[in-house]
């Protein structure tokens, strides 16, 4: 049935929105080292934007250090340039074989700023989910207007779309709560 396909597409779009939010949240620095801080960055590798994970191994030897060991040492200057130009506020150190990032503890003021940033990210994700809901509901209204579905089917489908929206907004709220807690954790 066409209605089930619309619900399936809606859920698929919402899942993608959640994954995007997770990636965005991972790039916000807490006081602890984790690979997500740099994994989404692209390094210019011989003219091709390449992700860190595709050209180096990334390890976390302790809670405040990230070690990047490229498979090709000639890319180290580009790695350093990429990290220095990012909004992480971290200066990379290299010995010619590896790049070491020391994660300084966050000040209380910076933690509060970052909490606002992740709150804004969460709100943008919620807006995205509501937009997906609106698109699905518009398709359902059009189907009813075209007499492809009954009024009852349209009503039940709207309820299903709303249920999905509520479920995925809760997931965003959980992600926000987890990230906010991580930001306030002095680690």
N, C-alpha and C positions, 0 to 999 in steps of 0.2 A: 504494500500500500504506500502511496506517495507521502502520506502524513508521517509514517515511520521513518522514511528517508530524510524528511526535513528535521525530525528530532535527532536522528543519527548525525546528520551534518552539523546541527547546532551543537551537539555534545562534542563532536570532533573539534570544532572551532574553539569551544570553551577550553578543552584540554590544551590546545595550542597556546591559548592565552595564559593559562596557568604555567605552562613550561617557560614561556617568555618571562613571566613575572619571577619565576625561580632563578632564571639566568641573570636577570637584572639585580635581584636581591643578592645573589652570590658575588657580584662585582662590588658591592658596598663593603668597605673595609671595616671589620670589627677590630678589636685589639689582638686578635689571634691570626696566625698564618693559616691560610687554606688555599688549595690550588685554584679555586673558583675566582680568586682575585685577578689572576692573570690569564686563565685558560681561554677566555673569550677574546683576548686581544689578538690583533694581527700584526705580524712582523713582516717587513718588506724583505722577502727572501729572493734575491736575484730578480727583482721586479714583480714578484707575485706575492700578494698579501696572503700570508700563511699563519695559521693558528699555532700558538706555542706548543700545544700537545702534538702537533705534526712535525715539529723539528727539534724537540728536546724532551728529556724526562724531567718531571717536576716532582720534587720531594719536600717533605716537611720534617726536618730532623728534630725540631723542637717547636713549641707553641709560638715562637716569635721569629722564626726564620723560614724562608722559602729558598730552596736551592734549585737552580735551573741548569741542567747539564745538556747543552746542545750536542747533537750527533755530529754537527759540522761546526768546529770552533770559529770559522770565519764569520759566522752570523752573530757572534757575541756583540760587536758594536751596534748592530741593528736592534738587538734585544734590549741593550742598555738605552738606546735612543727611544724606543717604544715605551719603556717603563718610565723613563724620565719625563716624556711628553704626556703621560697619562695623568689622570686626576687622583692617583693613589697617594701622592705626596711622599713617595719613597725613593731614595737614591740608591740605584743598583751598584754593587761592588763586584769587580771581576778580577780573577787571577789569570785570565787567558784561557782557562779550561771550563770554568763554571761561573755562573752569575749568582751572587748571594744577595737576598733582600732581607734586611732586618726590619721587622714590623715594630715601630715604636708604639708604646701604649697611647691610647687616645685620651685627650683631655676631656674633662667633664663637659666643657662647652662644645667641643667637637662631637661628642656622643649625642648631645641634644640636637645639634644641627643635622647629624646623620639620621636620627630618629624622624625628624621632619621630612628628610629626603625619602626615606622608605615609606613613610605615611603617604606622601604624594604619589610614589610609585604604585602603592596599593590602590589608591583612589583611581589612578589612570587605568589600572587593571579592572577595577569594578566598572568603570565607564565602558571599557571595551566589552565586558561581559553583557552589560545592558544593551549595548549596540547590537551585539549578536542576537540577543533576545528580541529586540525590535525587528531585526531583519526576518527572523523566523516567524514572528507574529504577523508581519506584513505579508509574507508568503501565504500563511494560513488564511488571512482575510481575503486575499486575492482568490484563493482556491474556493472559498465559500461564495464569493461574488460570482465566480465562474460556474457555480453549482457543481464543482468537482467533489465537494464534501458537504455534509449536512451541518446545520447549526450546532447540533450536539457534538459532532466530531471536532468542529472548530473549537468549541468551548473546552472539551477534554484536552485537546492538543495545546491550547493556551495554558491550561493548568500544568501540563507536562513540561512545557518550556519554562514556566515560572519555577517549577520544582527544580529543574536543572540549574537555572540561574541562581536560586537560593543556595543550592549545594556548592556551586563553584565560588560564589561570593564568600561562603564560609571557609572554603579552602584558602582564599586570599587572606581572610582575617587570621587564619592559623599561621600562614607564612609571615604575615606582618608581626604577629605576637612573638613568634620564634626569633625573627630578626631583631626586633626591639629588645628582647631579653638578651640576645647575644651582644648587642651594642652596649647594654648597661652592665654586662658581666665584666668585671675588672680583670678576669683571667690572669 
